Amino acid sequence: KRLLVLAAVGLLLVGGSYYGLRELTARAWVVRRAELVALAEPGPAARRPWELAFEALGALGFGERYETLEDSPHRPYVAFGEGAPRALTQEERLWVEAAWSELDGLERLLDEVRRLDPARANWGGEGAKLAVLREVTNLLAARAWLALEEGDHARAAATYADALRLCAATDGGTSFAVMMRSACESIVLAATRSALAFGLQPQAARAELAPLLAAMAYDPAHAERALRRELSTLALSEGEECENPAEALAYFASFEHALELARAPLHATPWAKLPLVLAGIL
């Protein structure tokens, strides 16, 4: 009986300690979340017509018929920058024309994006879908390749520029949006390198792409804004109970340090120091 009593008392103590610790952790998270929300920077809430058109394009343009095209063995991967540069086959050319005809309204949308102020082009509302942006980027790269094969170097370079502008315009500022933009910009850059190897005139590419490539330089303000926008979801969930406050506290423990790193000189960041650490210099 004594053992049972001791065991029961022990369980009560353990349970009480666990409950107390969890309660303290939950309260600490409430305070911490309020601090983080104060640092948050929400994205633009107003939706522009071209954004709604892009969302509609993703919802309507990539239906069952487009899925059939995606599964086709004639997708022109070489135009996306994969493999050695070569002329497209007739089947690949037909694939590009068929895919373009499915995306009704894309040309009008791109015309709107061309007129955007680059400094205020960031996406509002919910994030754009990676699958849609990636497929549109691939298709623009393929259209540029067709223009190159037809000898229209200016149109080819302008189409690559359209793809980069669309990548920038659909960047909602969150870390996921930044990764999505980077992935699609990589497609454009790979395709452009292949096009140059295939004969795209460098002066035509430079005229269209140089300003856009210059804008890719690291911007501390953009990096800080991306971090702050990550916190906007906390503001939306304010008042809701957190399932794992201890994990949330640990995840956001170094947020302020991340903000400092966003504005630190490149040579002072851990990423720049890593080769020196691995080499045993630091």
C-alpha positions in Angstrom: 0.0 0.0 0.0 2.9 2.4 0.8 4.4 1.8 -2.6 1.1 2.5 -4.3 0.7 5.7 -2.3 4.2 6.8 -3.1 3.7 6.0 -6.7 0.5 8.0 -6.8 2.1 10.9 -5.1 5.0 10.7 -7.6 2.7 10.7 -10.5 0.8 13.7 -9.1 4.1 15.6 -8.7 5.3 14.7 -12.2 1.9 15.6 -13.7 1.7 18.8 -11.7 5.2 19.8 -12.7 4.5 19.1 -16.4 1.2 21.0 -16.3 2.9 23.9 -14.5 5.8 24.0 -16.9 3.4 23.9 -19.9 1.3 26.7 -18.4 4.4 28.8 -17.9 5.6 28.0 -21.4 2.2 28.9 -22.9 2.3 32.3 -21.1 5.8 32.9 -22.3 4.7 32.3 -25.8 1.8 34.7 -25.5 4.3 37.4 -24.5 6.8 36.4 -27.2 4.2 36.3 -29.9 3.1 39.8 -29.0 6.7 41.0 -29.4 7.0 39.3 -32.8 3.7 40.7 -34.0 5.0 44.2 -33.2 7.9 43.5 -35.6 5.7 42.1 -38.4 5.2 43.8 -41.7 2.1 42.7 -43.5 2.1 42.6 -47.3 -0.2 44.7 -49.5 -3.9 43.6 -49.0 -5.3 45.3 -52.2 -5.4 43.0 -55.2 -4.6 44.4 -58.6 -6.4 43.3 -61.8 -3.3 41.5 -63.2 -2.9 39.5 -60.0 -6.5 38.3 -60.2 -5.9 37.5 -63.8 -2.8 35.5 -62.9 -4.7 33.5 -60.3 -7.5 32.8 -62.8 -4.8 31.7 -65.3 -3.6 29.2 -62.8 -7.1 28.0 -62.0 -8.4 27.8 -65.5 -5.4 27.5 -67.8 -3.8 24.5 -66.2 -6.7 22.0 -66.5 -6.8 18.5 -67.8 -5.8 19.4 -71.3 -2.6 21.1 -70.0 -1.9 18.1 -67.8 -1.8 16.0 -71.0 0.7 18.4 -72.4 2.8 18.2 -69.3 3.0 14.4 -69.6 4.0 14.7 -73.3 7.4 13.3 -74.3 7.8 16.3 -76.6 8.2 18.9 -73.8 11.1 21.1 -75.1 13.4 20.7 -72.1 16.4 22.1 -74.1 14.5 25.4 -74.3 14.4 25.4 -70.5 18.2 25.3 -70.4 18.6 21.6 -70.0 21.0 19.6 -72.2 23.2 20.8 -75.0 21.7 23.6 -77.1 20.0 22.5 -80.3 17.1 23.3 -82.6 13.7 22.1 -81.5 12.1 19.3 -83.3 8.8 19.8 -85.1 7.0 18.0 -82.3 8.6 20.3 -79.7 7.6 23.4 -81.7 4.0 22.1 -81.9 4.1 21.5 -78.1 5.0 25.1 -77.4 2.3 26.5 -79.7 -0.3 24.2 -78.1 0.7 25.1 -74.6 0.7 28.8 -75.4 -2.8 28.6 -76.9 -4.1 27.1 -73.6 -3.0 30.1 -71.5 -5.5 32.6 -72.9 -4.8 36.1 -71.6 -1.1 35.6 -70.7 0.0 38.2 -73.2 -2.3 40.8 -71.8 -1.1 40.0 -68.3 2.5 40.4 -69.3 1.7 43.8 -70.8 0.4 44.9 -67.4 3.5 43.5 -65.6 5.8 45.5 -68.0 4.2 48.7 -66.8 4.6 48.0 -63.1 7.0 50.2 -61.0 9.7 47.6 -60.0 9.9 49.2 -56.6 6.2 48.6 -56.0 5.6 45.4 -58.0 5.4 43.0 -55.0 2.5 40.6 -54.9 -0.5 41.2 -52.6 -2.9 38.7 -51.0 -2.1 35.0 -50.7 1.1 33.8 -52.2 1.3 32.8 -55.9 1.5 29.1 -56.6 5.0 27.7 -57.5 3.7 25.2 -60.0 1.9 27.8 -62.0 4.7 30.3 -62.0 7.3 27.6 -62.9 5.2 26.4 -65.8 4.6 29.9 -67.1 8.4 30.6 -66.8 9.1 27.4 -68.7 6.7 28.3 -71.4 8.1 31.8 -71.8 11.6 30.3 -72.1 10.3 28.1 -74.8 8.7 31.0 -76.6 12.0 32.9 -76.5 13.8 29.9 -78.0 11.3 29.8 -80.9 12.0 33.5 -81.5 15.7 32.8 -81.5 15.4 30.0 -84.0 13.4 32.5 -86.2 16.3 34.9 -86.0 14.4 37.5 -83.9 17.0 38.1 -81.2 15.3 41.2 -79.8 12.0 39.3 -79.3 13.9 36.4 -77.7 15.7 38.7 -75.2 12.5 40.6 -74.5 10.7 37.4 -73.7 13.4 36.3 -71.2 13.0 39.8 -69.7 9.2 39.3 -69.4 9.9 36.1 -67.5 12.2 37.8 -65.0 9.7 40.6 -64.5 6.9 38.1 -63.8 9.2 36.4 -61.2 9.8 39.7 -59.5 6.1 40.8 -59.6 4.8 37.6 -58.0 7.3 37.8 -55.1 5.1 38.3 -52.1 8.1 39.0 -49.9 7.9 35.9 -47.6 10.8 33.5 -47.4 8.9 30.9 -49.5 8.1 33.5 -52.1 11.8 34.4 -52.3 12.7 30.7 -52.8 10.0 30.4 -55.4 11.3 33.5 -57.2 14.8 32.2 -57.1 13.8 28.8 -58.5 12.0 30.4 -61.5 14.8 33.0 -62.1 17.2 30.1 -62.2 15.2 28.6 -65.1 15.3 31.9 -67.0 19.1 32.3 -66.4 19.8 28.7 -67.5 17.7 29.2 -70.6 19.4 32.5 -71.4 22.9 30.9 -71.1 21.8 28.1 -73.4 20.4 30.7 -75.8 23.7 32.6 -75.8 25.5 29.4 -76.6 23.1 28.7 -79.4 23.7 32.1 -81.0 21.6 34.7 -79.2 23.3 38.1 -79.8 24.9 39.3 -76.5 24.0 42.9 -77.2 20.3 42.0 -77.6 20.4 40.1 -74.3 22.3 42.9 -72.5 19.9 45.6 -73.7 16.9 43.8 -72.2 18.3 41.9 -69.2 21.1 44.1 -67.8 18.8 46.3 -65.7 16.9 43.3 -64.4 20.0 41.4 -63.5 21.4 44.5 -61.7 18.2 44.5 -59.6 19.1 41.0 -58.4 21.9 42.4 -56.2 21.5 41.7 -52.5 19.2 44.2 -50.9 19.3 44.3 -47.1 16.0 46.1 -46.9 14.4 43.4 -49.0 15.8 40.6 -46.8 14.6 42.3 -43.7 11.2 42.8 -45.2 11.0 39.1 -46.0 11.8 38.2 -42.4 9.2 40.6 -41.1 6.5 39.4 -43.5 7.0 35.9 -42.2 5.6 37.2 -38.9 2.3 38.5 -40.4 0.8 35.0 -40.1 1.3 35.3 -36.3 -0.9 38.4 -36.3 -3.6 36.4 -38.2 -3.5 33.6 -35.6 -3.5 35.9 -32.5 -5.8 34.6 -29.9 -5.5 31.0 -31.1 -4.0 28.4 -28.8 -0.5 27.3 -29.8 -0.2 23.5 -29.9 3.5 23.5 -29.0 4.5 26.7 -27.4 8.0 25.4 -26.4 8.7 24.6 -30.1 7.4 28.0 -31.2 9.7 29.7 -28.6 12.7 27.8 -29.8 11.9 28.5 -33.5 11.6 32.3 -33.0 14.4 32.6 -30.4 16.9 34.1 -32.8 14.6 36.2 -34.9 16.1 39.5 -33.8 19.6 38.1 -34.6 18.3 37.2 -38.1 17.2 40.8 -38.6 20.7 41.9 -37.7 22.3 39.4 -40.1 20.0 40.7 -42.9 21.8 44.1 -42.7 25.3 42.8 -41.9 28.0 43.0 -44.5 28.4 39.8 -46.4 31.8 39.0 -45.1 30.4 39.1 -41.5 27.7 36.5 -42.0 28.1 32.9 -41.0 27.7 31.8 -44.6 30.7 33.8 -45.7 32.8 32.5 -42.8 31.8 28.8 -43.3 34.6 28.1 -45.8 37.2 29.6 -43.4 35.8 27.4 -40.6 35.9 24.3 -42.7 39.5 25.2 -43.7 40.5 25.5 -40.0 41.3 29.2 -40.4 38.6 30.4 -37.9 
